[in-house]
Amino acid sequence: MDVLTHNRQMARNNRWSNDRLYRAVLALQPGEFEAQRVSFFPSISETLNHIYEVDLFYFDMLVEGGEGRRLFDRFFPCEDPAKLAAMQAELDGRLIDFCDELEPDDLDRHVPTDRGEAGIIPERIGDLLSHLFLHQIHHRGQVHAMLAGTSVAPPQLDEFFLDYDLRFRKDEVERLEL
């Protein structure tokens, strides 16, 4: 598999994993979404909002949207898990579209990244995508662990699109148009 195909698969796996995670979150009992827990961010709500906020920031850099760190100044956490799920799904779809439109040479193309006081730092698109996917996986794992202390069992997130697994995930893959 070439790197471009890998990034396209990672974007789809990201969408699939977020969908599985949010389906569990949407089944939580009242109060569990915002309840204080032990993790890097102290609640499921704060962790999922962080994932979304950072996704917005990195996506803006990838598409050279020009918002940069101003996104953080105008970001307001979403306290409604259903609305946050819809916002994340929409952004996940945009990331899939972005990856699908990339050409092989684009992965080595530099885009400006706003690093605040450190200035504007050129970064390769391929490196930004790798960072973004790793960030998502890291924090989804934290939400997964926090779910273990709720009324909802954590969903399985440690799968990829293996031929063996597709027969078990066919309905999800079709519903998400992956």
TAVENDA-V631763 format. One record per backbone hydrogen bond with DSSP energy under -1.0 kcal/mol. CO is the residue of the C=O (numbers start at 1). NH is the residue of the N-H. Records with the same first field share a line. If there is no record, write none. Layout:
BEGIN
CO = NH ; NH
END
This chain:
BEGIN
2 = 6
3 = 7
4 = 8
5 = 9
6 = 10
7 = 11
8 = 12
9 = 13
10 = 14
11 = 15
12 = 16
13 = 17
14 = 18
15 = 19
16 = 20
17 = 21
18 = 22
19 = 23
20 = 24
21 = 25
22 = 26
24 = 27
25 = 28
29 = 32
33 = 45
42 = 37
43 = 47
44 = 48
45 = 49
46 = 50
47 = 51
48 = 52
49 = 53
50 = 54
51 = 55
52 = 56
53 = 57
54 = 58
55 = 59
56 = 60
57 = 61
58 = 62
59 = 63
60 = 65
67 = 70
68 = 71
69 = 72
70 = 74
80 = 84
81 = 85
82 = 86
83 = 87
84 = 88
85 = 89
86 = 90
87 = 91
88 = 92
89 = 93
90 = 94
91 = 95
92 = 96
93 = 97
94 = 98
95 = 99
96 = 100
97 = 101
103 = 106
105 = 108
106 = 109
107 = 126
109 = 125
111 = 123
113 = 121
115 = 118
116 = 119
119 = 115
121 = 113
123 = 111
124 = 128
125 = 129
126 = 130
127 = 131
128 = 132
129 = 133
130 = 134
131 = 135
132 = 136
133 = 137
134 = 138
135 = 139
136 = 140
137 = 141
138 = 142
139 = 143
140 = 144
141 = 145
142 = 146
143 = 147
146 = 149
147 = 150
160 = 162
162 = 166
165 = 168 ; 169
169 = 173
170 = 174
171 = 175
172 = 176
173 = 178
END
